[in-house]
């Protein structure tokens, strides 16, 4: 048994299978999935090399039955060609509504088993007590199986059976189901543990009839109908009735809808058996919306789940903010411990002083005279020699100054 979508690392499987076959063994494979899965070809190769069979199923609840069937097939021949006595189980009343005169023996049969939800009407009297005639329901349909041959080498007893025509006709009528009245349709849907039954009808034909005598629906719980409930319809549209029921997980239900004088059966349905494996496109769409809203990614290959996706986020500020908060706490504790206070500062006075200093500087710059431009000296030849000038005579102002200084010195003496 393996997953048809996840069968990797086969190793030396060819050598191993060759050794098994050489020692009178075989290898059959049960794959969970379909032939369209990526590893379906690989597991088919295993079954071919192992001289076995391949099974694909999307319903995990059928895996034990497949194991049992394959075990019986390998352990013994699937067709037993020896005559065997038959025994009726008394359950044919559900199909024919009366007892039936079965044939006493058959010349051979296919060895099989009865599914847990099905019923055997005729079985063998040998050590296997295998079913010869079995029937059951699948959803709103019906199914049946006949294990003994109806023609060929081992069908002598069957062809001489006087009731063979009645048997085949009754079986076919039951498989075809009850005659559904025109303009009526029944649809059932099981989502998890919620069962929804819809009754669709033609308003022109059935509106007046339902006004007088409305449809009824009965629901039986358990394999032996231990509990029977009558559900109440809800008219959701002019041509549609609907009813919903919450069922117990793991239980089996079946029911019938009565329309006029006809009862239309549905079921059996196993509640919650396939909830994990049910494929609902709406749920897939919801998951993809969550992925898009949260900035995640969709993984279809589990091998990529261990790879870290590229981070699109910016550098986090939390460590820096935490460090700053820690510094402020330490500084506050230090100030409290030492009693240090921030000195008072008259910012208005300092600003006015700065403006005054700036204004004085600008006034000083404006008061300074601009340096006069120097006139270029006349060029002198190298051969000319400067003529010495006599010292200038003292002016009257300088003589008066000397007389004043002399008078002051005389008075001091």
Buried (B, 14 or more C-beta within 10 A) or exposed (E): EBEBBBBEEEEEBEEBBEEBBEEEEBBBBBBBBEEEBBBBEBBBBBBBBBEBBBBBBBEEEBBEBBBEBBEBBBEEEEEBEEEBEBBBEEBBEEBBEEEBEBBEBBBBBBBBBBBEBBBBBBBBEEEBEBBBBBBBBEEBEBEBBBBBBEEEEBBEBBEEBEEBEEBEEBBEEBEEEEEEBEBBEBEBEBEBBEBEBBBBBEEEEBEEBBEEEEBBBBBBBBEEBEEEEEBEBEEEEEBBBBBEBEBEEEBBBBBBBBBEEEEBBBBBBBBBBBEEEEEEEEEEEEEEEEEEEEEEEEEEEEEEEEEEEEEEEEEEEEEEEEEEEEEEEEEEEEEEEEEEEEEEEEEEEEEEEEEEEEEEEEEEEEEEEEEEEEEEEEEEEEEEEEEEEEEEEEEEEEEEEEEEEEEEEEEEE
